[in-house]
Amino acid sequence: MASMVQEFKAFALRGNVVDMAVGIIIGAAFGKIINSLVEDVLMPPLGLAIGGVDFSGLFISLSGTSYPSLAAAQQAGAATLRYGIFLNTILNFAIVAIAMFMVIKAMNRLKGLAEHPAPAAPTTMACPECLSQIPLGARRCAHCGSVVAKAT
């Protein structure tokens, strides 16, 4: 029993497990941000632009009986194919995916700027004769002895 507890402790405290747990928690919080962006910021103007189209009421009654609404069909206990809700889910997924792409692209751009400072000015040049790297101020190549013209 003690060996199993120690094995579990070693497993749970390994860096990968802790990193994964942190990633899942951050991912869940990030998912809430993206959902809020979509539901609270993007969907209202999009809904206004497309005339408030809502597919959630579209359905097919599998019993063949006609119902005025999905709620009426469900209240009657009819088997329904609710393709409108499926279309809404696909639309929401596409909007969430696009929003996540844009947010991650912006974050990667900011991250790239922080990680990659501007490259330093070159301090060497290639010898025109032997192509060895020589200091910019050199007048003669140390490798082949040829005279090096000053770069303009």
C-alpha positions in Angstrom: 0.0 0.0 0.0 2.8 2.4 0.9 4.5 1.7 -2.4 1.4 2.5 -4.3 1.0 5.8 -2.4 4.6 6.7 -3.2 4.1 5.8 -6.8 1.0 8.0 -7.0 2.8 10.8 -5.3 5.7 10.6 -7.8 3.2 10.5 -10.7 1.1 13.4 -9.4 4.1 15.7 -8.6 5.9 15.1 -11.9 6.3 18.3 -13.9 4.3 17.1 -16.9 1.2 16.4 -14.8 1.4 19.7 -13.0 1.9 21.5 -16.4 -1.0 19.7 -17.9 -3.3 20.6 -14.9 -2.3 24.3 -15.2 -2.9 24.1 -19.0 -6.4 22.7 -18.5 -7.3 25.3 -15.9 -6.0 28.1 -18.1 -7.6 26.6 -21.1 -11.0 26.5 -19.4 -10.7 30.1 -18.3 -9.6 31.1 -21.8 -12.6 29.2 -23.2 -14.9 31.4 -21.1 -13.2 34.5 -22.5 -13.6 33.3 -26.1 -17.3 32.3 -25.4 -17.9 35.8 -23.9 -16.2 37.4 -26.9 -18.5 35.5 -29.3 -21.8 35.7 -27.3 -21.5 39.2 -26.0 -19.4 41.1 -28.6 -19.6 39.3 -31.9 -23.0 37.8 -32.0 -25.2 40.9 -31.3 -23.9 42.8 -34.3 -23.8 39.7 -36.5 -27.4 38.9 -35.5 -28.4 42.4 -36.3 -26.6 42.2 -39.7 -28.3 38.9 -40.7 -31.7 40.0 -39.5 -31.9 38.0 -36.2 -31.9 34.7 -37.9 -32.2 31.8 -35.4 -32.2 28.3 -36.6 -33.0 26.7 -33.3 -36.7 26.3 -34.1 -36.1 24.3 -37.3 -37.1 20.6 -36.9 -38.6 17.6 -38.6 -41.1 15.5 -36.8 -40.2 11.9 -37.4 -43.7 10.7 -36.6 -45.1 12.5 -39.7 -47.4 14.7 -37.6 -47.1 18.4 -38.1 -46.4 20.7 -35.1 -46.4 24.5 -35.0 -43.2 24.6 -33.0 -40.4 22.5 -31.6 -41.7 23.1 -28.1 -45.2 21.8 -29.1 -43.6 18.7 -30.7 -41.5 18.0 -27.6 -44.5 18.6 -25.3 -46.5 16.0 -27.4 -43.5 13.6 -26.9 -42.9 13.4 -30.7 -39.5 12.2 -31.9 -37.9 15.1 -33.7 -34.8 15.7 -35.8 -33.7 19.1 -34.5 -31.4 20.1 -37.4 -31.8 23.8 -36.5 -30.1 23.4 -33.2 -27.3 21.5 -35.0 -27.0 24.4 -37.5 -26.8 26.9 -34.7 -24.1 24.8 -33.0 -22.1 24.6 -36.2 -22.4 28.4 -36.7 -21.3 29.0 -33.1 -18.4 26.7 -33.5 -17.2 28.4 -36.6 -17.5 31.8 -35.0 -15.6 30.6 -31.8 -12.9 29.0 -34.0 -12.4 32.2 -36.0 -12.3 34.3 -32.8 -9.8 31.9 -31.2 -7.7 32.0 -34.3 -7.6 35.8 -34.3 -6.8 36.0 -30.5 -4.1 33.4 -30.7 -2.6 35.0 -33.9 -2.5 38.4 -32.0 -0.9 36.7 -28.9 1.7 34.9 -31.1 2.5 38.2 -32.8 3.0 39.9 -29.4 4.9 36.9 -28.1 7.2 36.9 -31.2 8.0 40.6 -30.7 9.0 40.0 -27.1 11.1 36.9 -27.9 12.9 38.1 -31.0 14.7 41.4 -30.5 16.0 43.2 -33.6 19.0 41.5 -35.0 22.4 43.0 -34.2 24.3 44.8 -37.0 26.7 42.5 -38.8 30.3 42.6 -37.6 31.8 40.5 -40.4 31.7 40.2 -44.2 32.6 37.5 -46.7 36.0 37.8 -48.4 35.3 38.2 -52.2 38.0 35.7 -53.1 37.7 32.9 -50.6 34.3 33.6 -49.0 35.7 33.4 -45.5 34.2 35.6 -42.8 36.5 38.5 -42.0 35.9 41.6 -39.8 34.2 44.6 -41.5 37.2 46.8 -40.9 39.7 44.4 -42.5 41.8 45.6 -45.4 43.3 42.2 -46.2 41.8 38.7 -45.8 43.5 36.7 -43.0 42.7 33.4 -44.8 43.8 34.0 -48.4 45.7 37.3 -48.1 43.8 39.1 -50.8 43.2 42.8 -50.6 39.6 43.6 -49.5 37.9 46.6 -50.9 35.9 48.7 -48.4 32.2 48.1 -48.6 30.2 51.2 -49.5 
